[in-house]
Amino acid sequence: MRIKTRIVFFISFVSVFLNGLHAANSDSDSLILGCGSENEAKDADGRKWQPDSKYLTGSKGSPAQAQYQDPALLSEVPYMKARIFTSNATYKFPVKPKQRYIIRLYFYPAVYGSNNAEQSYFAVIANGITVLQNFSASITCKALTQAYIMREYFLAPLNKDSLEVTFSPSAGFAFVNGIELIGTPDMFGSATIVGASDQTFDGKITNLQTMFRVNIGGQFISPTNDSGALTRTWIYCSC
């Protein structure tokens, strides 16, 4: 039987329960990978990005360097290097079976040698869950009028000791500049769906995508100043 997993989109706000995250999360549950890099490198916030190649199974694709650094990039790391895939390629990450994880994918649609991101379309599948389909980082960034893009997902506990993330080109090639995998406490319970009192939402088994993270009435919070070692970015809103 084919099981389809629905990804529920949500807006995440500052709330008092976030104060307890620091004690529940540790750096040992985290991976920060600079894709295509051969050595450890620090970003503008001082965070260390490790090489990614040892987590690839089978095809390792090709490391590449962007030909141009857009002034809008917040940091050279991880955006100026990428790993290029012309066929399916899979990362395999160790995880705790009962833990929820945040995965972040970083994309800078640039020209990498003979590979132009304008010709790149691909899917990303995380343990059978399609998180991106026929994705063009170039088109998406142009639509949002920004130089780079990050996609973030909260993955429900996998009940296994590894997470496989597959990049599958549908046209041209696939690429990725950076990957973060962060263990997080499961802060999503069950709730009744608004407007449908007979239906409930079980957050414990649901995979989620972050669309916006807004610090209501507060200031901008950078990843290094976030609580709980979750390195999230919170945008400012005076509403």
N, C-alpha and C positions, 0 to 999 in steps of 0.2 A: 504494500500500500504506500502510495506516495503521500508524504506529509508536507504540507505547505505551512511555512512559518510566517506569520504576519509581523511586520515591523511597525511598531506604533511610534509615531513621531510626537515629540513633546517639547515643551518649553520649560527650561529649568530655571527656577528662581532661588535667590538666597532664602534660606529658612533656618530656624533655630536648630534643627536636627543635624545640620552640617557640622556643628561644633564637635560632635563625637567622632568624626571621620578620622582624625589624625591618629588616634589610638588604634583604630581598626586596620589601618593600612601601613605598609612598610616598603622600603626601597627594594627589599628582597623579592617582592611580588611584581616588580616593574622591569620592563625592557624598553630602552630608548635606542633606536637603530637609525643610523645614517646610511641609507641605501646607496650602494655603489662606492662607499668609502672603504679604504683599506686600513685606516687607522682611526683611533679615537679622536674626536674633535669636539670643541666647545662652541655652543651657540652664543648669541649676544647676551643672554641671561646667565651664562656660565654653566649651563647644563651640559653634561657629557653624553655625546652620541657615539654608540659603539658600531663597529662594522657589522654588516648583516649577513655575510655570505655563509657562515656556519649554520644558519637556520634554514637554508634552502636545501630541499631534497631534489635529486635529479638535476634538471637543467638549472644552471645558475645565472642564465641571461648574460648581460654584458654591463659592466660599469661604464658610466658616461659622465662627461662634464658639460654643463651648460655653457653656451658660447657668449651669453650676455647676462649681466646681473641687473635686473630691474631695480631702480632706485627705491621702489616701494617695498622691496623685500625687507623684513624686519631683521634678518640675519642671513649671512652666507650659508651657515649650517642650519638645517640640512638641505637647503633648496638648490644649491649650485651643483650638487652631485645627484645622480639618479642611477637606478638599475633598470635596464631596458630588457623587455621580454618579447621575443617574436613568436613564441609558442607558450603553451601553458606552463606555468611555474608555480611551485608551492613552497611556502614557508611552513615550518613545523615548530611551534613554540611550546615549551613545557608550561602546564597550568595545574592549578589545584582543582580537582573534579567538582567540588561543591561551591566554588567561589565564582562570583560574577566578575567580569573583566570589562574595562574600557579599552577599546582599540581605536587609535587615531591614525589616519592615513594622510600623508602630506604630498601635495602635488604642485609642481611649478612647471606650467606648460611652456617650455622653451625649445630651442633647437639644440639637440645633443648630437654633435657630429653630423652624420647623414640622416638622422632621425628628427623630423619636425613634429612636435606635439600636435600640430593642426591635423595631422593624418592619423592620430592615435584614438582608437575606440576600443574599450575593453570592459570586461566584467570582473568583479571581485567577489569571491565566494568564501565565507568563513564557516568552516565545518558544515557545509551544505546549505548555508543561509546566503542568498544572493543579496549583498549589501549595495552593490553598484551594478548596473546593467547597461551595456552599450554606452558607457560613460566617456565623455570627452571633457578632459580638464580644460582644454583650450576654449571650447564653446562656453562652458560653465563660467570660467573666469571672465570672459568677455561680457557675458550677460550680467555679471555682478560688478563689472568694472573694477576688478582687482587683479593683482599680478599672480597670486597663488591661492590655493584653497586647501582647507583641511576638512576632512570628514570624520566624525566621531560617532561611535556606536557603543551601547551598553549591551554586552552579550550575557545572556542568562547562563547559569551554571551548565557545564557541558557533560558532567558525569563521566568524564574521561580525563586522562592526564596529559593530553596534548590538544592544541588548537592548530588546525591547518587552515592557512589562508592562501587561496589560489588566485593568481592573476591570469586571466584568459582573454587574449586579444581577439576582438571580433573584426577588426580591420587595422591594418598597419602594424601597430605594436602596443604593448602595455608598458607602463612605467610607474615608478614610485620613488619619491625622494626621501621619505622618512616614515617610520612606523613606531608608534608607542603602544605598549601593552601594559596596562596597570590594573593590578588587583584592587577591588573595591568592595566595601561592605554592601550587602543587598539592602538598599534603602527603599525598594518598591514593594508594597504589599498589594492586597486586593482592594478594589473600589467599585462602586456602582457607576456605570457609564451615564453621564449627564444626558437627559432626554430619553433614556431607555432604562427605566427602573428595574426591568426584569432581566437586565444583562449586567454581568460583572466583568471586571478587568483583573486578571491575575498577573501582577507585575513580576512575581517571582519566576515565572517561566516564559516571560515575554522579552523579546529582543527589541531594543529601543535605539532610535537615532536622535542625537541632539541637533536641534535646528537653531536655537538661540540660547544663550546663557546670559541673563540680564541681572545685574545688581541693582534692584529697585531702590531708588533714592540714595544710592551710594556711588562710590567712585569706581573707576576702572581698576581691575585687579589683574595683575600679570601672573603668568604661571608660577613664578618663583615666590609670589606672595599669597598663593592660594592655600587653603587649609587642607589638612589631611594628606599631604604629599601627592595630591591628585593632579597637580600642575595644570589646572584649568584656567582658561581666560574668561573673565567676566566683563562684559561691556557695560558702560555707564548709561543710566537712564534716570532722568529727573521726574518721571511721571509718578 
